[in-house]
């Protein structure tokens, strides 16, 4: 037994709903995700490991750990220049004078050129703040070491083992064997790694997402939830095929040509609700537009 709703029409802008014979079940819907599929192709040229694009400044940036020191590597195209992180005056060491310059810059009392701003940005948040000046001062006084730079991208490939290590140390009770892993590239230097908890073959709304910018950790979103459910019964293959066929018929009715279909099972821990989703990759209007459409059915 399953319940579902069918969208009335499809346009590459927003989804619509139809009232079912039972009640309005907004869990079954078509969700146009135009552009997301193409994004991987649009932003998938060769990637410089750990590099951050900065075309206006004429260089790209990467970071290198050497013992207790962290170096900023500026690639100007014809040469690469390494500078010690925090060493604003470029005299080869981090001193109180550098901290004073950083503080004046954060207070808008002194302007720094682009290269120096990168060197002074200790937390790599692209802003000059008093926190950067404080870190430089503590490093100069040997009260603090540089935060280690854990490089998570090499040659355009995310180091999953390094990401797992970070998540394991950050999220209580994280066991990667219970999760599926998916890597998305959002920009030439920005990645997200999604860990989705699997429960008896279902993807649960218990997850961890790691964002990587310029090859290093940017943020960790911890959305882990727990449940006492240990076993869920998946519908038969015939059921899966019937849902795929139903989704295909609806899409063809809207003059969409189906390129491929993929089925996923989801389990909502909070609502104790099972769902099956058919992701259909389609071409529209003779292949001018390619979009991914999700047809979701709530399973009783």
N, C-alpha and C positions, 0 to 999 in steps of 0.2 A: 504494500500500500504506500503510495506516495502522493504528495500534494505539490502542485506547481502552478505558476502563472506564466502566461505567455505575453510578451510585449506586443502591442498593437502594430507598431511600425518601427522601422529602424532608419535613423539618419545619423550621419557621422558627427553628431553633436551631443545628444543626451539620450538616456534611456526613457522608456515609458512603461506603464504598467496596465494590466487589465484585471478587473475584479473577478475573482474565481467564484465557483459555485459554493465553496465553503465560507471562506472569509478572506480578507485581503492578506495575502502572504507575500510580503515584499522581499522574501528571501530568494524568490525565483525571478530572475530578471536577466535582461541582456544589458551588458555594460560595455559600451564602446570604449576602447582604449586606443584610439587612433594615435599614431605617432610614436607610441611606446615601442612597438615592434621595430619601426624604422630607425629609432634612435640608436640601436646597437650598430646599425650599418653606417649611419651618418657620422658617428663619433668613434669609429674603429680603425683609424689609421695607425701606423706604427707608433708605439708608445715609448717614450724615453723613460727608463726606469727612474722612479722617484722624482720625476721632473714636474715643475709647476710652470705652466705657460705664463709668460709676462711679456707679450710682444711689444707693448708700449714702451717698456723699459729696455728692450733690446737684449734680454737674457732670459734664460730659464734657471730655476733654482732646484738644487737637491741638497740632501744632508748626509753627512758621513760621520760615523762614530769611530774614534780612535782612542782607545783606553778611556780615560775620564773626560777627554775633550770631544766637543762636537764642532764640526766644521760645516760652513755653508759653502756650497760649490756653485759658482756662477758660470754658466755656460753661455758665452757670447757668440757662439757659432764658430769662430776661428780660434778661440782659446778658452780654457777653463781656469778660473781663478778660485782658489780656496782661501776662505777667511775664517778665523776663529769666531764662533758664535759669542756675541757679547762684546767683542773687541771693536768698538765703533771707530776709534781713531787709528785702527789698523797698525798698532805697534807690536803685535805679536803676543799680547797678554791682556787679560781682563783686569781692569783696575777701577778704583773709585772714580777716576776721571770719566771713564765710560759710563758709570752709573749716573754721574751728574749730568752728562750730556743727554742720556736717555730720559732723565727726569725733566729736564728743560724742554725736551721735545714733546713729552707727554702733556706738558702744560702749555704747549704752543708758544714757547719762548724762544725756541730755536728750531730751524728747519733742517731736516736731514735729506740728503740725496737718496734716491731709491735703493741703492746698494746698502747704504748704512742703515736704512730703515729695516731691511730684511735682517741684517746682522744684529740689530737691537731688539728684534721681535722674539724674545726668549720663549714665549709660549706658542709661537707660530699661529696666532689668531688674526694676523694681518692688521693689527692695531698697535699703536704705541700708547702704553699705559704706565701708570706708576708701578704696577706689579712687575713690569719688565725691568724697570730701574731697580726695584728692590731685589729682584733675582740676580741682576748683574752685581749689585753691591755685595750680596751674600757670597756669590761665587768668588769675587775678588778678595774677600776676607777669609776664604777657605772654610766658610760656614755651610756651604752647600755645593754639591757637585751638579753638573749638568744632568737634567733628566735624560735617561738613555733614549736614543732614537731607535725604535724598533722598526726596521724597514719591512713593510708588508707586501711590497710589490717589487718584482724583479723581472726585467725584460718584458714588461707588459703583462705579467702573470701574477695573480694574487697568491701569496704564500699561505695556503689554507692552514698548514700546521702552525704557523706563527700566529694566525688569527685565533685558532682554537685555543692555543696556550693563553692568549690574552683574555678570552671569554671565560675559560676555565678558572682563571685567577680572579675574575671580576664577578662572576655570577655564581651564587651559592647553589651547590648541588647540580651544576651543569655536567651532563654526560653526553658527549657528542654522538655516541652510538644511538641515542634516542632521537636524534634530529636529522632532518634532511638539510642539505646545504646548497644554496644557490648564490652565484656571484653575478651582480649586475654592474655594468660600466655605464656611468652617467655622463662622463666627460673624459677627456684624454687623461686626466689625473685624478678623477673621483670615482670610487667604487663603493658598492655596498655589498656586504656579505650577510645573507639571511639564513639563520638557523631556525627551522620550523620543527616543533616537536611532533613526532610520529606516535600515534597510539593505535595499535592493531591495524596499521595500514592507512589510517586517517591522519591528515594534517590538522593538528589542533591549534587553537588560538593561544598558543603558548610559544613564545619565540624570543629570539635575541637578534638584533640587527647591528652590525658593525659598519660604520662609515670610515672610509679611508680617503684621505686627501693628501696629495703630493707624496704618496708612498708611505705615509705614517698614519697612525691612529688619529682619527678626528673625534668620533663620538661612539658610545655604545648605548643602544636603547634596549633596556631589559623589560620585556613584556611577558615574562614567564608566569604561568599559572599552573596550579597543581589540580589533580583530580583523582578520585578513588577508582575511576573506571579503568579497568585493565584489559578488557576484551570487548570489542565491538564487532558485530556481525556485518560483513559487507554484503550488499545485494548480489544476485546472481549475474553471471556474464550476460544472460539474456536481458536482464533489466538494464545493464550498462549500455548494451547495444541499442535498446529501444529508446533510451534517452538521447543517445548520439544521433539516431535516425530522426527523432523529433526535432532536435536542434537544427539538423541539416535541412529538413523540410521548410522550417520557418525562414532560414537564411536564404534559401533558394527562392522562396516566395517574394523576397525583397531584392531579387536580381543580384544576389551576391554569389560569387563563385567560390566554393570551398577549396582551399589549398590543402589543409590538414586539420585533423581534430585530435584533441588530447583530453583524457579524462582524469579528474582529480577528486579525491574524497576528503571532505572536511568534517571536523567534529568541533562543535561549539561547546567548550567546557562549561561556560557560564550558564547556557540554556539547555544543556544536555540534548543537543539537537544535531542530527546527522544530515549532511548535504552531499550531493554529487554535482560536480560542475564539469561542463563540457566547454573547453576552450577551442574555438574554431578560428583558424587563420583564413581570412577571405580576401578576395580582390573585388573591388567595386567599380562599376562603370568601365569595364574593359581593362581593368588592371591599373587605372589611373591612381586609385587609392587602395592601399593595403591596410587592413585593420584586424585586430584581434577582438573577438566577441565572446563573452562568457555567458553560458546558459546554465542557471543554477536551479536545482530541484531539492526541496526539503524532503527527506526520507522519514516516514513514520516507523 
